[in-house]
């Protein structure tokens, strides 16, 4: 199985087959406009622009499941991202990433690269405390924990690595470069 078996919707209702991105390295991210981690949009766009010519694409999926931090619809999210962070990478329709209505793509990604647990770092301890306080149902198990969980996908459509919300994009830039230079 690969991500190419899934389809997604644009905010304008157009169905996109992920097979369209075959041969490209992807970073798939659940985003939100009113989150502590929202400034990551700036670095996600920097990485997209820097490596776009090497077939690297960021795909953003607005999600309102975590603290209701993505109001409105997908079109509102696209507008927010463009106006506030100059985002030019594709942003799709708002979806759920956990639970009975989770988009199948995110169910697949979460199964392929499950949550590995919190580390003992101060950032992880703070994130875990916030999740336990605000949405304890996401504090346990292998579910996506919060906005800005990032999945690195190889050019063959296979999930390679998961980066949690508090892992900032520039901190794993070298991993992206390594994947881009390995194919």
Buried (B, 14 or more C-beta within 10 A) or exposed (E): EBBBEBBBBBBEEEEBEBEEBEEBBBBBBBBBBEBBBBEBBBBBBBBBBEBBEBBBBBBBBBBBBBBEBBBBEBBBBBBBBEEEBEBEBBBBBBBBBBEEEBBEBBBBBBEBBEBEEBEEEEBBEEBBEBBEEEBEEBBEEEBBBBBBBBBBBBBEBEBBBBBBBBBBBEEBBEEBBEBBEEE
